[in-house]
Amino acid sequence: MTLLQVQGLTKSFGARRVLRDVSFTIDEGEIVGLVGTNGAGKSTLGDVIAGITPADAGSMTLQGHPYAPLSAFDARHLGVGVVEQLVHIDPALTVAQAVLRGTTQAGLPPRELRRQAQVLLAEVALDVDPDTPVGDLPHFVHGLVETARVLAEDTRLVVLDEVSAPLLPSEVGRLHAVAGRLSRQGRGVLYISHRLPEMLEVVDRVLVLRDGRIALDAPADRLDPVRLAAETVGEPVTPPEPRVASAPEPAAAGPTAAEEAPVRLSPRLVPSDEVVLRVRNLRVPGAVEGVDLLLRRGEVIGLTGHRSSGVREIADALSGELPAVTDELQLFGEERSLGSSADGPALELPVYRPDEDAYGVDPGETIARTMTQEAWGSLSDLRTEIARLRGVIRTVHQMDVKTLSIRTVFGALSGGDQHKLALARWMSECARDVVVLHEPTRGLDVRARRQVRRLLDEATAHGTSVVVVSVDPDELAECCDRVGIVAGGRVARWIDTGELAVDAVRDRIVEAATAAA
Ligand SMILES: Nc1ncnc2c1ncn2[C@@H]1O[C@H](COP(=O)(O)OP(=O)(O)OP(=O)(O)O)[C@@H](O)[C@H]1O
């Protein structure tokens, strides 16, 4: 039986037409995937269904009754809940208060509140103390707390907007178990994701949103990730090439990534032999028990592992955010310290995180200003300004950002488009030695992932060496030359991405990570 019927939805933001005559249905007990490029309008569609954004035209029914929510609160009351992509929960709330906020149970005595929250947290397989302040939780957990909150209400339809993006494969498996349970209870799920192989494992049907319209509405068992990626971008997609370890150019300094000419990558060049970072016996009390790392010039190494494996702590020690000790630490052959010893200047590698405080940019500032922020004060003549703005337009174009103008405010871009530009800006600004990137392709569509790969290939061709920390096996397989599987505070195994196809590397990573856990 039809749960939700959507008919002729249309939505524009100013001159930008985002949804054009969108129609589809979701049946009771059905899990429907929604995919599309960054900026295609997936969140906008989810927000219209969840009462957050009003449509310009069109209508909906829920269980056969007219459904026109006036607000998110109204939608929840009528049985539709959403876990938003960029969820923000008041950090001062406890987890129990966060899970039951806005529900009829919110006013329960603390002990009962805790008990009920615990049941819901168990449903989403989240093992946290309900008394923990939300501010103490890692960001990836917020989506699961929100999912537990949606379950607290008698929700008929749940919109999950990229909840899986920051999760490990095993955690995604648990999220899928929740979706399966909702389906067996006769509830509907609209599942938005860019992680196509995993999404196809759980959904019954897939909707592709392209150019504001439903371009495909097909059963999941008739699709595979490559075909679905092609449907998403509207053109054939070849599987990603294994990364070519391109020999870096001798000169370290170069123009900014946004301004330089494209780098032609020769096939399978030998990586540079020059070791830029040498770490021996890295220890972080209670987390890392002896890790050796060797990073060559122009090389990209990946690190992955379960939450308690020590992988985050390795990265945080390298960036100077966590106190740590080593037996040997050299950057370009010079002794460095990790802050607590006097063996040389601190290492403090620059680090990029996709979820960090809205990328440290003012969301009300224009794209042009955001991308040229550092240079703004130093502009001295019109010619320089023109060159800079051309650079911004080129980056926006190359990164396929969906906007009509570089005068659009940054905060009005889709989540993925904000991430792409923030990463491009960060890569062009930071020193070109050794950098740490957390999940550089999180929340990006297939084309944007290639663009980030190109950004990495360009940077490494100019001599940058990169440590990628990630939960996503596809991202590691696409971006890295070698991947370290971390378990029990050590690197249990290195996987060379070498001559293998990307999906074979992905399978190896998943297999090794599962075995090591
Ligand atoms: N409040 C707003 N004001 C102006 N434009 C907006 C607003 N919200 C969304 N948009 C625009 O609508 C378009 C669709 O955005 P939306 O967030 O729905 O995309 P998406 O498919 O969810 O993308 P992503 O995969 O990157 O999350 C984008 O071009 C975005 O810039």
PDBQT file of the ligand as one rigid body, heavy atoms in Angstrom, charges set to zero:
ROOT
HETATM    1  N1  LIG A 601      18.491  28.030   1.502  1.00  0.00    +0.000 N 
HETATM    2  C1  LIG A 601      18.994  28.035   0.276  1.00  0.00    +0.000 A 
HETATM    3  N2  LIG A 601      19.205  29.191  -0.392  1.00  0.00    +0.000 NA
HETATM    4  C2  LIG A 601      19.686  29.191  -1.639  1.00  0.00    +0.000 A 
HETATM    5  N3  LIG A 601      20.005  28.076  -2.341  1.00  0.00    +0.000 NA
HETATM    6  C3  LIG A 601      19.823  26.910  -1.715  1.00  0.00    +0.000 A 
HETATM    7  C4  LIG A 601      19.320  26.814  -0.393  1.00  0.00    +0.000 A 
HETATM    8  N4  LIG A 601      19.242  25.501  -0.055  1.00  0.00    +0.000 NA
HETATM    9  C5  LIG A 601      19.689  24.813  -1.128  1.00  0.00    +0.000 A 
HETATM   10  N5  LIG A 601      20.030  25.646  -2.124  1.00  0.00    +0.000 N 
HETATM   11  C6  LIG A 601      20.543  25.254  -3.434  1.00  0.00    +0.000 C 
HETATM   12  O1  LIG A 601      19.766  24.187  -3.905  1.00  0.00    +0.000 OA
HETATM   13  C7  LIG A 601      20.559  23.267  -4.628  1.00  0.00    +0.000 C 
HETATM   14  C8  LIG A 601      20.316  21.861  -4.098  1.00  0.00    +0.000 C 
HETATM   15  O2  LIG A 601      20.875  21.761  -2.793  1.00  0.00    +0.000 OA
HETATM   16  P1  LIG A 601      20.720  20.425  -1.956  1.00  0.00    +0.000 P 
HETATM   17  O3  LIG A 601      21.369  20.665  -0.639  1.00  0.00    +0.000 OA
HETATM   18  O4  LIG A 601      19.308  20.001  -1.960  1.00  0.00    +0.000 OA
HETATM   19  O5  LIG A 601      21.584  19.430  -2.845  1.00  0.00    +0.000 OA
HETATM   20  P2  LIG A 601      21.987  17.903  -2.542  1.00  0.00    +0.000 P 
HETATM   21  O6  LIG A 601      21.545  17.095  -3.719  1.00  0.00    +0.000 OA
HETATM   22  O7  LIG A 601      21.471  17.479  -1.221  1.00  0.00    +0.000 OA
HETATM   23  O8  LIG A 601      23.568  18.011  -2.561  1.00  0.00    +0.000 OA
HETATM   24  P3  LIG A 601      24.717  17.253  -1.696  1.00  0.00    +0.000 P 
HETATM   25  O9  LIG A 601      24.851  15.891  -2.271  1.00  0.00    +0.000 OA
HETATM   26  O10 LIG A 601      25.923  18.076  -1.978  1.00  0.00    +0.000 OA
HETATM   27  O11 LIG A 601      24.297  17.287  -0.263  1.00  0.00    +0.000 OA
HETATM   28  C9  LIG A 601      22.009  23.727  -4.481  1.00  0.00    +0.000 C 
HETATM   29  O12 LIG A 601      22.415  24.360  -5.669  1.00  0.00    +0.000 OA
HETATM   30  C10 LIG A 601      21.976  24.728  -3.364  1.00  0.00    +0.000 C 
HETATM   31  O13 LIG A 601      22.909  25.731  -3.584  1.00  0.00    +0.000 OA
ENDROOT
TORSDOF 0
